[in-house]
Amino acid sequence: MTIADTLRSQLRVPMFAAPMFLVSGPDIVIAAARAGIVGAFPTANCRTLADLDAWMARITTEIADFRKGEDHSTNLWAANLIVHRTNARLADDLALVRQYKPPIVITALGSPRAVIEDVHSYGGLVFADVNGLVHARKAAEAGVDGLVLVCAGAGGHTGEIAPFAFVPEVRRFFDGMLVVSGSMTDGRAVAAARALGADFGYAGTRFIACAESLAPDAYRQMVVDAGLDDLVLTRALTGALASMLRPSVRDAGFDPDALIESSKATYNHRGTENKAWKHVWSAGQGVGSIDSVRTVAEIVDDFALDYDAARRDLARE
C-alpha cells in the first residue's frame, strides 16, 4: 500500500476540513476526527503560545480517548503553519509541533523546507499549500509528502487554475499525495477529485457554517444565505487574489466593485474596526449549495452518502 492508501484506509471519506483563519479551532478538529476525516487548524488562530499549547494538548488528549470506541473515528489531524519569513513565531510553533506530533503539517505562504526535517523526525507528513505551478514545483523539490492544490473556486486566498488542468499538470512532475480544494461542498466533488487522480478533497467553506466553527453567527448565516453571485474576487485586501463575500464587503463600508477592479492591495481599514478576514469574510464558489448550519458530524454524514453514491455511479459506467 502507498502512504495515500494507508491514510485513506483510516478515513470514512478521503477529505480534509481545511484550516481557515479565524474559523478553525479545536472543536472542528476533534469533531472531524470523530466523524472520520482529517480536521485542521492554523496555528495563527492562537493569539499566544500558551493558547496553542492548550489547543494541541486538548486535541491530542480527546482524540486518544474517543479512538478507543468510535466506529468512524480517526487519529489523523493537521496543524497549519505559516512558513513565511514574516512569521516571527514559526520556531516556537514548530517546537510545539515537535512536542504534540500532529500526524500532518500543512505549510502555507513560503517554502516548506524549514519544517520538513522536524516533522519527518517524528514520523509526520508535510503537505504544502500551493496555488500555482511554480510554487508546486518548488515544494516538490523541497521534499514534501503532499501538495494541497488551491484551485479556482476556493475561498479566502484562492487559485486561478481549474482542477481539471492543475491535477494532471502537477502529476507530470510529482508522484506524492495531492489534495484538491475549490468548491468541495459535497461528497460527489470529493469523488470527482479522486477520479481526476488526486488523493483527497479539501473542504473549507462548508465548515464555516458548522456548529463547531469559530465564525460569528452572522458569518455563518451569511454563508447560508449567499449564492455564487455574492462573491467578490479581489486583490485589494492583501495583494493576493481572494474570494470574499460581497455583503460583508458592503457592510464594512466599501464598494465591492471598486475592490474587484484593484490589481494590488488597496483596502485600508484604518480609522474603522473593519479588518480584512475578521470583518470582511471569505467563501468559496460552492457557497450556493449550503442552506443550513449543521454539526460537523451531520456534514460528514452527508459527504459520505454522496461520496459512496458517486462511487457506485462511476462503477456502473
NORDAJO-V481673 format. One record per pair of residues at least 24 apart in sequence whose ideal C-beta (glycine too) atoms are under 10 Angstrom apart, sorted by sequence separation. I is the first residue (numbers start at 1). J is the second residue. If there is no record, write none. Layout:
BEGIN
((I & J) (I & J))
END
This chain:
BEGIN
((11 & 35) (12 & 36) (13 & 37) (14 & 38) (16 & 40) (17 & 41) (18 & 42) (19 & 43) (21 & 45) (39 & 63) (55 & 79) (78 & 102) (79 & 103) (80 & 104) (81 & 105) (83 & 107) (84 & 108) (85 & 109) (86 & 110) (90 & 114) (94 & 118) (98 & 122) (111 & 135) (158 & 182) (178 & 202) (181 & 205) (222 & 246) (232 & 256) (234 & 258) (235 & 259) (236 & 260) (239 & 263) (252 & 276) (256 & 280) (11 & 36) (12 & 37) (13 & 38) (19 & 44) (20 & 45) (77 & 102) (78 & 103) (79 & 104) (80 & 105) (81 & 106) (82 & 107) (83 & 108) (84 & 109) (85 & 110) (90 & 115) (94 & 119) (97 & 122) (110 & 135) (113 & 138) (119 & 144) (120 & 145) (136 & 161) (156 & 181) (171 & 196) (222 & 247) (231 & 256) (232 & 257) (234 & 259) (235 & 260) (236 & 261) (237 & 262) (239 & 264) (240 & 265) (242 & 267) (249 & 274) (10 & 36) (11 & 37) (19 & 45) (25 & 51) (29 & 55) (33 & 59) (76 & 102) (77 & 103) (78 & 104) (79 & 105) (80 & 106) (81 & 107) (82 & 108) (83 & 109) (84 & 110) (85 & 111) (98 & 124) (109 & 135) (112 & 138) (113 & 139) (116 & 142) (117 & 143) (119 & 145) (131 & 157) (154 & 180) (155 & 181) (163 & 189) (167 & 193) (171 & 197) (219 & 245) (222 & 248) (230 & 256) (233 & 259) (234 & 260) (235 & 261) (236 & 262) (238 & 264) (239 & 265) (248 & 274) (252 & 278) (253 & 279) (254 & 280) (10 & 37) (11 & 38) (29 & 56) (52 & 79) (76 & 103) (77 & 104) (78 & 105) (79 & 106) (80 & 107) (81 & 108) (82 & 109) (83 & 110) (84 & 111) (97 & 124) (111 & 138) (112 & 139) (115 & 142) (116 & 143) (131 & 158) (132 & 159) (147 & 174) (154 & 181) (155 & 182) (170 & 197) (171 & 198) (232 & 259) (233 & 260) (234 & 261) (235 & 262) (236 & 263) (238 & 265) (239 & 266) (249 & 276) (252 & 279) (10 & 38) (26 & 54) (27 & 55) (30 & 58) (34 & 62) (75 & 103) (76 & 104) (78 & 106) (79 & 107) (80 & 108) (81 & 109) (82 & 110) (83 & 111) (110 & 138) (111 & 139) (112 & 140) (113 & 141) (114 & 142) (116 & 144) (129 & 157) (131 & 159) (132 & 160) (133 & 161) (146 & 174) (153 & 181) (154 & 182) (155 & 183) (164 & 192) (167 & 195) (168 & 196) (170 & 198) (232 & 260) (234 & 262) (235 & 263) (236 & 264) (237 & 265) (239 & 267) (248 & 276) (251 & 279) (252 & 280) (26 & 55) (29 & 58) (30 & 59) (33 & 62) (34 & 63) (74 & 103) (81 & 110) (83 & 112) (85 & 114) (110 & 139) (113 & 142) (115 & 144) (116 & 145) (130 & 159) (131 & 160) (132 & 161) (147 & 176) (148 & 177) (149 & 178) (150 & 179) (151 & 180) (152 & 181) (153 & 182) (154 & 183) (163 & 192) (167 & 196) (168 & 197) (218 & 247) (219 & 248) (222 & 251) (234 & 263) (235 & 264) (236 & 265) (237 & 266) (238 & 267) (251 & 280) (252 & 281) (25 & 55) (26 & 56) (29 & 59) (30 & 60) (33 & 63) (83 & 113) (111 & 141) (112 & 142) (113 & 143) (131 & 161) (136 & 166) (140 & 170) (144 & 174) (146 & 176) (147 & 177) (148 & 178) (149 & 179) (150 & 180) (151 & 181) (152 & 182) (153 & 183) (154 & 184) (163 & 193) (166 & 196) (167 & 197) (218 & 248) (235 & 265) (236 & 266) (237 & 267) (249 & 279) (250 & 280) (251 & 281) (7 & 38) (26 & 57) (27 & 58) (30 & 61) (31 & 62) (32 & 63) (81 & 112) (83 & 114) (111 & 142) (112 & 143) (113 & 144) (145 & 176) (146 & 177) (147 & 178) (148 & 179) (149 & 180) (150 & 181) (151 & 182) (152 & 183) (153 & 184) (167 & 198) (234 & 265) (235 & 266) (236 & 267) (248 & 279) (249 & 280) (26 & 58) (27 & 59) (30 & 62) (34 & 66) (83 & 115) (107 & 139) (112 & 144) (133 & 165) (141 & 173) (144 & 176) (145 & 177) (146 & 178) (147 & 179) (148 & 180) (149 & 181) (150 & 182) (151 & 183) (153 & 185) (164 & 196) (166 & 198) (234 & 266) (235 & 267) (236 & 268) (237 & 269) (244 & 276) (248 & 280) (249 & 281) (25 & 58) (26 & 59) (29 & 62) (30 & 63) (33 & 66) (34 & 67) (81 & 114) (111 & 144) (112 & 145) (133 & 166) (136 & 169) (137 & 170) (140 & 173) (141 & 174) (143 & 176) (144 & 177) (146 & 179) (147 & 180) (148 & 181) (149 & 182) (151 & 184) (163 & 196) (218 & 251) (234 & 267) (244 & 277) (248 & 281) (25 & 59) (29 & 63) (33 & 67) (36 & 70) (81 & 115) (132 & 166) (136 & 170) (140 & 174) (242 & 276) (247 & 281) (248 & 282) (27 & 62) (30 & 65) (35 & 70) (36 & 71) (37 & 72) (39 & 74) (45 & 80) (107 & 142) (112 & 147) (131 & 166) (139 & 174) (140 & 175) (163 & 198) (242 & 277) (245 & 280) (248 & 283) (26 & 62) (30 & 66) (34 & 70) (36 & 72) (38 & 74) (40 & 76) (41 & 77) (43 & 79) (44 & 80) (130 & 166) (133 & 169) (137 & 173) (140 & 176) (153 & 189) (244 & 280) (245 & 281) (33 & 70) (34 & 71) (35 & 72) (36 & 73) (37 & 74) (39 & 76) (40 & 77) (41 & 78) (42 & 79) (43 & 80) (44 & 81) (52 & 89) (56 & 93) (107 & 144) (133 & 170) (136 & 173) (137 & 174) (139 & 176) (208 & 245) (244 & 281) (245 & 282) (246 & 283) (34 & 72) (35 & 73) (36 & 74) (38 & 76) (39 & 77) (40 & 78) (41 & 79) (42 & 80) (43 & 81) (44 & 82) (81 & 119) (106 & 144) (136 & 174) (205 & 243) (237 & 275) (238 & 276) (242 & 280) (244 & 282) (245 & 283) (33 & 72) (34 & 73) (35 & 74) (37 & 76) (38 & 77) (39 & 78) (40 & 79) (41 & 80) (42 & 81) (43 & 82) (53 & 92) (57 & 96) (60 & 99) (61 & 100) (105 & 144) (133 & 172) (237 & 276) (238 & 277) (243 & 282) (244 & 283) (33 & 73) (34 & 74) (36 & 76) (37 & 77) (38 & 78) (40 & 80) (42 & 82) (49 & 89) (52 & 92) (56 & 96) (60 & 100) (63 & 103) (79 & 119) (105 & 145) (106 & 146) (108 & 148) (130 & 170) (133 & 173) (205 & 245) (236 & 276) (237 & 277) (242 & 282) (243 & 283) (32 & 73) (33 & 74) (48 & 89) (52 & 93) (55 & 96) (56 & 97) (59 & 100) (60 & 101) (104 & 145) (107 & 148) (243 & 284) (32 & 74) (33 & 75) (53 & 95) (57 & 99) (60 & 102) (104 & 146) (106 & 148) (108 & 150) (136 & 178) (151 & 193) (243 & 285) (245 & 287) (30 & 73) (33 & 76) (44 & 87) (46 & 89) (49 & 92) (53 & 96) (56 & 99) (57 & 100) (59 & 102) (237 & 280) (32 & 76) (33 & 77) (43 & 87) (48 & 92) (49 & 93) (52 & 96) (56 & 100) (149 & 193) (236 & 280) (243 & 287) (32 & 77) (44 & 89) (52 & 97) (55 & 100) (56 & 101) (79 & 124) (81 & 126) (83 & 128) (183 & 228) (237 & 282) (32 & 78) (43 & 89) (49 & 95) (53 & 99) (56 & 102) (78 & 124) (83 & 129) (234 & 280) (30 & 77) (43 & 90) (46 & 93) (49 & 96) (53 & 100) (78 & 125) (80 & 127) (82 & 129) (29 & 77) (52 & 100) (81 & 129) (109 & 157) (128 & 176) (154 & 202) (156 & 204) (232 & 280) (29 & 78) (43 & 92) (44 & 93) (76 & 125) (78 & 127) (80 & 129) (108 & 157) (127 & 176) (149 & 198) (155 & 204) (156 & 205) (29 & 79) (43 & 93) (46 & 96) (126 & 176) (127 & 177) (129 & 179) (131 & 181) (154 & 204) (155 & 205) (232 & 282) (26 & 77) (42 & 93) (43 & 94) (125 & 176) (127 & 178) (147 & 198) (151 & 202) (154 & 205) (155 & 206) (231 & 282) (232 & 283) (125 & 177) (127 & 179) (129 & 181) (146 & 198) (147 & 199) (148 & 200) (150 & 202) (153 & 205) (231 & 283) (233 & 285) (43 & 96) (146 & 199) (149 & 202) (155 & 208) (230 & 283) (231 & 284) (24 & 78) (43 & 97) (146 & 200) (148 & 202) (150 & 204) (231 & 285) (226 & 281) (228 & 283) (24 & 80) (228 & 284) (231 & 287) (226 & 283) (228 & 285) (230 & 287) (231 & 288) (223 & 281) (228 & 286) (230 & 288) (12 & 71) (13 & 72) (19 & 78) (21 & 80) (43 & 102) (219 & 278) (222 & 281) (223 & 282) (228 & 287) (229 & 288) (12 & 72) (16 & 76) (17 & 77) (18 & 78) (19 & 79) (20 & 80) (219 & 279) (223 & 283) (227 & 287) (228 & 288) (11 & 72) (12 & 73) (16 & 77) (17 & 78) (19 & 80) (21 & 82) (41 & 102) (182 & 243) (218 & 279) (220 & 281) (222 & 283) (223 & 284) (226 & 287) (227 & 288) (228 & 289) (12 & 74) (16 & 78) (18 & 80) (19 & 81) (40 & 102) (43 & 105) (216 & 278) (219 & 281) (225 & 287) (226 & 288) (227 & 289) (10 & 73) (11 & 74) (216 & 279) (218 & 281) (219 & 282) (224 & 287) (227 & 290) (10 & 74) (40 & 104) (42 & 106) (44 & 108) (219 & 283) (223 & 287) (226 & 290) (9 & 74) (10 & 75) (11 & 76) (38 & 103) (40 & 105) (41 & 106) (44 & 109) (216 & 281) (222 & 287) (225 & 290) (10 & 76) (38 & 104) (40 & 106) (42 & 108) (215 & 281) (224 & 290) (225 & 291) (7 & 74) (223 & 290) (224 & 291) (38 & 106) (80 & 148) (155 & 223) (223 & 291) (224 & 292) (7 & 76) (224 & 293) (78 & 148) (220 & 290) (223 & 293) (224 & 294) (220 & 292) (221 & 293) (29 & 102) (104 & 177) (106 & 179) (127 & 200) (129 & 202) (158 & 231) (160 & 233) (208 & 281) (220 & 293) (208 & 282) (209 & 283) (104 & 179) (127 & 202) (153 & 228) (158 & 233) (208 & 283) (155 & 231) (208 & 284) (217 & 293) (205 & 282) (206 & 283) (153 & 231) (204 & 282) (205 & 283) (206 & 284) (209 & 287) (215 & 293) (204 & 283) (205 & 284) (208 & 287) (157 & 237) (204 & 284) (205 & 285) (206 & 286) (210 & 290) (213 & 293) (152 & 233) (156 & 237) (157 & 238) (160 & 241) (203 & 284) (205 & 286) (206 & 287) (209 & 290) (158 & 240) (159 & 241) (204 & 286) (205 & 287) (208 & 290) (209 & 291) (211 & 293) (157 & 240) (158 & 241) (203 & 286) (206 & 289) (207 & 290) (209 & 292) (210 & 293) (211 & 294) (212 & 295) (213 & 296) (156 & 240) (157 & 241) (158 & 242) (159 & 243) (205 & 289) (206 & 290) (209 & 293) (210 & 294) (211 & 295) (212 & 296) (156 & 241) (157 & 242) (158 & 243) (205 & 290) (208 & 293) (209 & 294) (210 & 295) (211 & 296) (212 & 297) (156 & 242) (157 & 243) (158 & 244) (210 & 296) (211 & 297) (19 & 106) (21 & 108) (40 & 127) (154 & 241) (155 & 242) (156 & 243) (207 & 294) (210 & 297) (211 & 298) (212 & 299) (16 & 104) (18 & 106) (154 & 242) (155 & 243) (156 & 244) (206 & 294) (210 & 298) (211 & 299) (19 & 108) (38 & 127) (152 & 241) (154 & 243) (155 & 244) (207 & 296) (210 & 299) (16 & 106) (153 & 243) (155 & 245) (206 & 296) (209 & 299) (210 & 300) (152 & 243) (207 & 299) (10 & 103) (206 & 299) (207 & 300) (206 & 300) (7 & 103) (106 & 202) (203 & 299) (206 & 302) (7 & 104) (189 & 286) (203 & 300) (206 & 303) (185 & 284) (184 & 284) (185 & 285) (186 & 286) (189 & 289) (203 & 303) (183 & 284) (185 & 286) (182 & 284) (183 & 285) (184 & 286) (185 & 287) (201 & 303) (181 & 284) (182 & 285) (183 & 286) (185 & 288) (186 & 289) (182 & 286) (183 & 287) (185 & 289) (186 & 290) (183 & 288) (185 & 290) (183 & 289) (201 & 307) (40 & 148) (131 & 240) (19 & 129) (131 & 241) (16 & 127) (18 & 129) (191 & 303) (186 & 299) (187 & 300) (190 & 303) (194 & 307) (185 & 299) (187 & 301) (189 & 303) (190 & 304) (187 & 302) (188 & 303) (191 & 306) (195 & 310) (186 & 302) (187 & 303) (190 & 306) (191 & 307) (194 & 310) (195 & 311) (185 & 302) (186 & 303) (187 & 304) (189 & 306) (190 & 307) (191 & 308) (194 & 311) (7 & 125) (185 & 303) (187 & 305) (188 & 306) (189 & 307) (191 & 309) (192 & 310) (184 & 303) (186 & 305) (187 & 306) (188 & 307) (191 & 310) (195 & 314) (186 & 306) (187 & 307) (190 & 310) (191 & 311) (194 & 314) (156 & 277) (185 & 306) (186 & 307) (187 & 308) (188 & 309) (189 & 310) (190 & 311) (191 & 312) (3 & 125) (187 & 309) (188 & 310) (191 & 313) (192 & 314) (186 & 309) (187 & 310) (188 & 311) (191 & 314) (158 & 282) (186 & 310) (187 & 311) (156 & 281) (157 & 282) (188 & 313) (155 & 281) (156 & 282) (158 & 284) (155 & 282) (156 & 283) (158 & 285) (154 & 282) (155 & 283) (156 & 284) (19 & 148) (154 & 283) (155 & 284) (18 & 148) (154 & 284) (155 & 285) (109 & 240) (153 & 284) (154 & 285) (155 & 286) (16 & 148) (18 & 150) (23 & 155) (152 & 284) (153 & 285) (154 & 286) (155 & 287) (23 & 156) (151 & 284) (152 & 285) (153 & 286) (151 & 285) (20 & 155) (21 & 156) (18 & 154) (20 & 156) (21 & 157) (18 & 155) (7 & 145) (18 & 156) (7 & 146) (4 & 145) (38 & 179) (3 & 145) (4 & 146) (3 & 146) (37 & 190) (18 & 179) (38 & 200) (40 & 202) (16 & 179) (18 & 181) (37 & 200) (15 & 179) (37 & 201) (38 & 202) (40 & 204) (14 & 179) (15 & 180) (16 & 181) (18 & 184) (37 & 203) (17 & 184) (40 & 207) (16 & 184) (39 & 207) (8 & 177) (15 & 184) (45 & 214) (7 & 177) (37 & 207) (32 & 203) (4 & 176) (15 & 187) (2 & 175) (3 & 176) (4 & 177) (14 & 187) (39 & 212) (41 & 214) (2 & 176) (3 & 177) (4 & 178) (13 & 187) (15 & 189) (2 & 177) (15 & 190) (32 & 207) (14 & 190) (31 & 207) (13 & 190) (14 & 191) (13 & 191) (15 & 193) (32 & 210) (14 & 193) (15 & 194) (28 & 207) (31 & 210) (14 & 194) (24 & 204) (28 & 208) (31 & 211) (32 & 212) (23 & 204) (31 & 212) (23 & 205) (28 & 210) (30 & 212) (18 & 201) (19 & 202) (24 & 207) (27 & 210) (28 & 211) (29 & 212) (14 & 198) (16 & 200) (18 & 202) (20 & 204) (23 & 207) (24 & 208) (27 & 211) (28 & 212) (14 & 199) (15 & 200) (16 & 201) (17 & 202) (18 & 203) (19 & 204) (20 & 205) (23 & 208) (27 & 212) (28 & 213) (8 & 194) (14 & 200) (15 & 201) (16 & 202) (17 & 203) (18 & 204) (26 & 212) (27 & 213) (28 & 214) (13 & 200) (14 & 201) (15 & 202) (16 & 203) (17 & 204) (18 & 205) (20 & 207) (23 & 210) (25 & 212) (27 & 214) (13 & 201) (15 & 203) (16 & 204) (18 & 206) (19 & 207) (20 & 208) (24 & 212) (25 & 213) (26 & 214) (11 & 200) (17 & 206) (18 & 207) (24 & 213) (25 & 214) (13 & 203) (17 & 207) (18 & 208) (23 & 213) (24 & 214) (25 & 215) (8 & 199) (16 & 207) (22 & 213) (23 & 214) (24 & 215) (7 & 199) (8 & 200) (22 & 214) (23 & 215) (7 & 200) (17 & 210) (20 & 213) (21 & 214) (22 & 215) (23 & 216) (4 & 198) (5 & 199) (20 & 214) (22 & 216) (4 & 199) (17 & 212) (20 & 215) (3 & 199) (4 & 200) (17 & 213) (23 & 219) (2 & 199) (22 & 219) (23 & 220) (72 & 297) (72 & 300) (72 & 301) (72 & 304) (22 & 275) (23 & 277) (21 & 276) (22 & 277) (21 & 277) (22 & 278) (20 & 277) (21 & 278) (39 & 296) (23 & 281) (22 & 281) (23 & 282) (37 & 296) (22 & 282) (35 & 295) (21 & 282) (35 & 296) (36 & 297) (20 & 282) (34 & 296) (35 & 297) (37 & 299) (33 & 296) (34 & 297) (35 & 298) (37 & 300) (31 & 295) (32 & 296) (35 & 299) (36 & 300) (31 & 296) (32 & 297) (35 & 300) (36 & 301) (18 & 284) (30 & 296) (31 & 297) (34 & 300) (35 & 301) (37 & 303) (29 & 296) (32 & 299) (36 & 303) (37 & 304) (28 & 296) (31 & 299) (32 & 300) (35 & 303) (36 & 304) (27 & 296) (31 & 300) (35 & 304) (17 & 296) (17 & 299) (17 & 300) (15 & 300) (13 & 300) (12 & 300) (13 & 301) (15 & 303) (11 & 300) (12 & 301) (13 & 302) (15 & 304) (13 & 303) (12 & 303) (13 & 304) (12 & 304) (13 & 305) (15 & 307) (13 & 306) (14 & 307) (13 & 307) (12 & 307) (13 & 308) (12 & 308))
END
